[in-house]
C-alpha cells in the first residue's frame, strides 16, 4: 500500500469507529477544597522555581558587567626596521 492509501484508510477507520459522546449530567456546583499537603506541594514547586531563577539572575548580572567593562582595543602599528 502506498502512503496515500494508508492515509485514506486511517481517516476512514477513524470516522467509522467514532462514537457520539454526550455531556454527562455531573454536578458542576462542587467546590474543590485543597488540603494542606497539596498546598505544601505547590509551595515546594514554587521554591524550586525560585531556586533556579537565582543563579540565572546572578550569571546574567555578571555577563552584563563583563560586557560593560570590556573595551575594544585598537591595534598598534609596529614598524619594522
C-alpha positions in Angstrom: 0.0 0.0 0.0 1.3 3.4 -0.8 1.2 6.4 1.6 -1.9 7.9 0.2 -3.9 4.7 0.6 -2.7 4.3 4.2 -3.8 7.9 5.0 -7.2 7.4 3.5 -7.6 4.1 5.3 -6.6 5.7 8.6 -9.1 8.6 8.1 -12.0 6.3 7.1 -11.3 3.9 10.0 -11.3 6.8 12.4 -14.6 8.1 11.2 -16.2 4.6 11.1 -15.3 3.8 14.7 -16.2 7.1 16.2 -19.0 7.3 18.7 -21.1 10.1 19.9 -20.1 11.5 23.3 -22.8 13.2 25.3 -22.2 15.7 28.1 -22.6 14.0 31.4 -25.1 15.2 34.0 -22.4 15.6 36.7 -22.9 18.3 39.2 -20.9 21.4 38.5 -21.6 23.2 41.7 -19.0 21.3 43.8 -16.1 23.3 45.3 -12.7 21.7 45.4 -11.0 22.4 48.8 -7.4 21.6 48.7 -5.8 20.1 51.7 -2.6 21.2 53.4 -0.5 18.6 51.6 -1.4 20.0 48.2 -0.6 23.5 49.4 2.7 22.2 50.8 3.5 20.6 47.4 2.7 23.7 45.5 4.9 25.7 47.9 7.7 23.3 47.2 7.3 23.7 43.5 7.5 27.5 43.9 10.6 27.1 46.0 12.2 25.0 43.2 11.4 27.6 40.6 12.8 30.5 42.7 15.9 28.4 43.5 16.5 28.0 39.7 15.9 31.7 38.9 18.5 33.0 41.4 21.6 31.5 39.6 20.2 32.8 36.3 19.9 36.3 37.6 23.4 36.3 39.1 25.1 35.0 35.9 23.1 37.5 33.8 24.3 40.3 36.1 27.9 39.0 35.7 27.6 38.8 31.9 26.2 42.4 31.7 29.0 43.7 33.9 31.7 42.0 31.9 30.2 43.2 28.6 30.1 46.8 30.0 33.7 46.6 31.2 35.2 45.1 28.1 36.5 47.7 25.6 37.6 47.2 22.1 41.3 47.7 21.8 42.7 49.5 18.8 45.6 47.7 17.1 49.0 49.2 17.5 51.2 49.7 14.4 54.6 48.3 14.7 57.4 49.5 12.4 60.0 47.0 11.4 63.5 48.1 10.6 
